[in-house]
Amino acid sequence: MLGPVILAASRSDRMRRLISAAPVTKQVVDRFIPGETVDDIVPIIEELTGRGLELTMDVVGEDITTPEQAAAARDAYLALVDRLEELQLGERVEMSVKLSMFGQALEGGHELALANVRPVVEAAAAIGTTVTLDAEDHTTLDSMFAIHEELREDHPQTGCVIQAYLFRTEADARRLAANGSRVRLVKGAYKEPAEVAHQQKHEIDKAYVRILKVLMEGEGYPMIGSHDPRLISIAQELARKAGRKPDEYEFQMLYGIRGEEHLRLAAEGHRMRVYTAYGTDWYGYFMRRLAEKPANLRFFVRSMLTKG
């Protein structure tokens, strides 16, 4: 399986230098990360919302080594909030954050990440939108869930992400569904050991369906993070059986992948949100996109061979 190899490469400084230096890399990266600054991304936001889609914005960058970098990440999100307010798009565009970017891995990281993310959540709420806490590797999750719970005391619309390949996730889903949380369910895109996570695709898919059923039957707001046509069809059927209306759940897909499907779902009356990343520190995000789906890797390799 190439996925684990690519995920290992995402942590390699040597591979980062090699891939970043390839002439074709930027052309391919642009498929998934359509800009480096807020100004770059505004036309994308306007185009997608104009076509009936909603967005969740991710400022990429996880390799935070100082409190100053964590504060800069916070400020980047606050600048995004300001621009969304100018565009009057708060109700259409939310934000996704990785707590590692807010200093979670530093000394005193739990408290530092909470202190940095709180003003972003407050600013988002002030313009009518919200924040979803992205899931990272399994060692960070207890901290993420604790921060999520604390933020929800004042801002109950704050969301979080759970990953189907982890053994713990079904229990997490039951707890979150019972307390009415907004929850994005994804398969998972980090290299995890066999002691904590399913390793085979069919096992991950079965876990995804079990967990999605829990969310659909619960009190929260499920967000289906998948490009898999079969899982999308199953999600629609589970929503129907649970008696959910179209505005009581949503689909989420990555920018640059299955764009026509985004528009099809929106045209059918579903809430369809496009996960759109931007920023200069794109390497880790990009490599996980390659690891998630063989077609993404083939696209990159073909471009390297034909344009490099």
Disulfide bonds with the S-S distance in Angstrom:
none
